[in-house]
């Protein structure tokens, strides 16, 4: 059996910010009625969080839940637990109109850290990333240049970016180009 690796296998670039492959991350897409009490209980059991409000992510030690759409969440769990957590969600939601799917190996996961992190992401995404408009816990699905992605701001000022694995290398190159020291704009 082969060992799992990410699409960019630990790549890192430093410029006005540091862009890094976060490594393997357990990710579960959960579809269903977000106001359902059984779904809320299943999310809590899987991640330790409540169901997040629209446009937000709730992060706790070892888990997170992000609002993707009116009937979809992205759950983050340790990679090694994703298969078991998906099965637990499916069992807990039996009889509910819901679907849990392990998408861990279908996604790439990056972090952007440093003083220029906002600027890097603002260059490639049509989202107001000013400190007044985008605060810790905010979560967006958007375009990043030509790539569909989701991203959020952590409490420490770093960003996390998730995209499809098939465009992971492209996303890393895109973020690295935006972080290049000669491309600094200095807006934030």
TADA-V471399 format. One line per field, one symbol per residue. ss: DSSP state (H for helix, E for strand, - for the rest). A space follows every 50 residues. Layout:
ss = ???
//
This chain:
ss = -----------EEE---EEEE----EEEEEE-----HHHHHHHHHHH--- -----EEEEE--EEEEEEE--EEEEEE-HHHHHHHHHHHHHH------EE EE-HHHEEEEEEE---HHHHHHHHE------------EEEEEEE--EEEE EEE-----EEEEEEHHHHHHHHHHHHHH--HHH-----
//
